[in-house]
Amino acid sequence: MPLDGFGTASRRPERRRFGEYRAMIDGISDRLLSQRLKELEAAGLIERTVIPTTPVQIRYQLASDGQALVNALLPLAQWSVHRSGPRGAGRVPASM
């Protein structure tokens, strides 16, 4: 899952359904989203909850490690957005 989509979807900690993530992430197929959610669950970044209704509902929520990762990456994402503006577009830092 692209980090931008995951970050967008995870800024609010409520549980979300598969379709909500699909609607938030442009261009992602059901298969790819399902695969990424399984990978994130295996990595301990999200928790999957099965609600025994008819039909069965599955909801996803950030685990504590996932929230910690989002909190650590948000300043980098904000810096990137700031740098991609007109002033910083296409520039490479002198130290590179």
CYANA upper distance limits for C-alpha pairs under 8 A (distance plus 0.5 A):
  1 MET  CA      5 GLY  CA      7.41
  1 MET  CA      6 PHE  CA      7.08
  1 MET  CA     32 LEU  CA      8.11
  1 MET  CA     33 LEU  CA      7.05
  1 MET  CA     36 ARG  CA      5.90
  1 MET  CA     37 LEU  CA      8.30
  2 PRO  CA      6 PHE  CA      6.83
  3 LEU  CA      7 GLY  CA      6.29
  4 ASP  CA      8 THR  CA      6.52
  5 GLY  CA      9 ALA  CA      6.50
  5 GLY  CA     24 MET  CA      7.30
  5 GLY  CA     25 ILE  CA      5.78
  6 PHE  CA     10 SER  CA      6.38
  7 GLY  CA     11 ARG  CA      6.63
  7 GLY  CA     70 VAL  CA      7.01
  7 GLY  CA     74 LEU  CA      8.39
  8 THR  CA     24 MET  CA      8.24
  9 ALA  CA     21 TYR  CA      7.06
  9 ALA  CA     24 MET  CA      7.28
 10 SER  CA     61 GLN  CA      8.41
 10 SER  CA     62 LEU  CA      7.36
 10 SER  CA     67 GLN  CA      8.45
 10 SER  CA     70 VAL  CA      8.23
 11 ARG  CA     70 VAL  CA      8.32
 13 PRO  CA     61 GLN  CA      7.09
 13 PRO  CA     62 LEU  CA      7.05
 14 GLU  CA     61 GLN  CA      6.89
 15 ARG  CA     59 ARG  CA      6.13
 15 ARG  CA     60 TYR  CA      5.76
 15 ARG  CA     61 GLN  CA      5.16
 15 ARG  CA     62 LEU  CA      8.49
 16 ARG  CA     20 GLU  CA      6.68
 16 ARG  CA     21 TYR  CA      7.63
 16 ARG  CA     59 ARG  CA      5.67
 16 ARG  CA     60 TYR  CA      5.77
 16 ARG  CA     61 GLN  CA      7.02
 17 ARG  CA     21 TYR  CA      7.28
 17 ARG  CA     57 GLN  CA      8.22
 17 ARG  CA     58 ILE  CA      6.70
 17 ARG  CA     59 ARG  CA      5.17
 17 ARG  CA     60 TYR  CA      6.81
 18 PHE  CA     22 ARG  CA      6.81
 18 PHE  CA     58 ILE  CA      7.87
 18 PHE  CA     59 ARG  CA      7.49
 18 PHE  CA     60 TYR  CA      8.13
 19 GLY  CA     23 ALA  CA      6.60
 20 GLU  CA     24 MET  CA      6.87
 21 TYR  CA     25 ILE  CA      6.79
 22 ARG  CA     26 ASP  CA      7.89
 22 ARG  CA     28 ILE  CA      7.26
 22 ARG  CA     29 SER  CA      8.29
 22 ARG  CA     30 ASP  CA      7.78
 22 ARG  CA     33 LEU  CA      7.65
 28 ILE  CA     32 LEU  CA      6.96
 28 ILE  CA     33 LEU  CA      6.86
 29 SER  CA     33 LEU  CA      6.64
 30 ASP  CA     34 SER  CA      6.51
 31 ARG  CA     35 GLN  CA      6.69
 32 LEU  CA     36 ARG  CA      6.65
 33 LEU  CA     37 LEU  CA      6.61
 34 SER  CA     38 LYS  CA      6.76
 35 GLN  CA     39 GLU  CA      6.77
 36 ARG  CA     40 LEU  CA      6.61
 37 LEU  CA     41 GLU  CA      6.60
 37 LEU  CA     46 ILE  CA      8.29
 38 LYS  CA     42 ALA  CA      6.61
 39 GLU  CA     43 ALA  CA      6.65
 40 LEU  CA     44 GLY  CA      6.84
 40 LEU  CA     45 LEU  CA      5.77
 40 LEU  CA     46 ILE  CA      6.28
 41 GLU  CA     45 LEU  CA      6.26
 41 GLU  CA     46 ILE  CA      5.38
 41 GLU  CA     47 GLU  CA      6.40
 41 GLU  CA     48 ARG  CA      7.53
 44 GLY  CA     63 ALA  CA      7.19
 44 GLY  CA     65 ASP  CA      7.24
 44 GLY  CA     66 GLY  CA      7.72
 45 LEU  CA     62 LEU  CA      6.60
 45 LEU  CA     63 ALA  CA      5.69
 45 LEU  CA     64 SER  CA      7.72
 45 LEU  CA     65 ASP  CA      5.92
 45 LEU  CA     66 GLY  CA      4.46
 45 LEU  CA     67 GLN  CA      8.11
 46 ILE  CA     60 TYR  CA      7.03
 46 ILE  CA     61 GLN  CA      5.99
 46 ILE  CA     62 LEU  CA      4.79
 46 ILE  CA     63 ALA  CA      5.15
 46 ILE  CA     66 GLY  CA      6.59
 47 GLU  CA     60 TYR  CA      6.14
 47 GLU  CA     61 GLN  CA      5.81
 47 GLU  CA     62 LEU  CA      6.58
 47 GLU  CA     63 ALA  CA      6.13
 48 ARG  CA     58 ILE  CA      7.34
 48 ARG  CA     59 ARG  CA      6.34
 48 ARG  CA     60 TYR  CA      5.21
 48 ARG  CA     61 GLN  CA      7.22
 49 THR  CA     58 ILE  CA      6.13
 49 THR  CA     59 ARG  CA      5.71
 49 THR  CA     60 TYR  CA      6.80
 50 VAL  CA     56 VAL  CA      7.53
 50 VAL  CA     57 GLN  CA      6.42
 50 VAL  CA     58 ILE  CA      5.10
 50 VAL  CA     59 ARG  CA      7.07
 51 ILE  CA     56 VAL  CA      6.47
 51 ILE  CA     57 GLN  CA      5.51
 51 ILE  CA     58 ILE  CA      6.54
 51 ILE  CA     59 ARG  CA      8.25
 52 PRO  CA     56 VAL  CA      5.72
 52 PRO  CA     57 GLN  CA      7.22
 53 THR  CA     57 GLN  CA      6.95
 62 LEU  CA     66 GLY  CA      5.82
 62 LEU  CA     67 GLN  CA      6.42
 63 ALA  CA     67 GLN  CA      6.79
 64 SER  CA     68 ALA  CA      6.68
 65 ASP  CA     69 LEU  CA      6.67
 66 GLY  CA     70 VAL  CA      6.73
 67 GLN  CA     71 ASN  CA      6.58
 68 ALA  CA     72 ALA  CA      6.67
 69 LEU  CA     73 LEU  CA      6.65
 70 VAL  CA     74 LEU  CA      6.43
 71 ASN  CA     75 PRO  CA      8.17
 72 ALA  CA     76 LEU  CA      8.33
 73 LEU  CA     77 ALA  CA      6.77
 74 LEU  CA     78 GLN  CA      6.58
 75 PRO  CA     79 TRP  CA      6.58
 76 LEU  CA     80 SER  CA      6.63
 77 ALA  CA     81 VAL  CA      6.78
 78 GLN  CA     82 HIS  CA      6.70
 79 TRP  CA     83 ARG  CA      6.56
 80 SER  CA     84 SER  CA      6.57
 81 VAL  CA     85 GLY  CA      7.30
 82 HIS  CA     88 GLY  CA      8.33
 83 ARG  CA     87 ARG  CA      7.80
 83 ARG  CA     88 GLY  CA      5.27
 83 ARG  CA     89 ALA  CA      7.18
 84 SER  CA     88 GLY  CA      5.93
 84 SER  CA     89 ALA  CA      5.37
 84 SER  CA     90 GLY  CA      8.24
 85 GLY  CA     89 ALA  CA      6.23
 92 VAL  CA     96 MET  CA      7.54
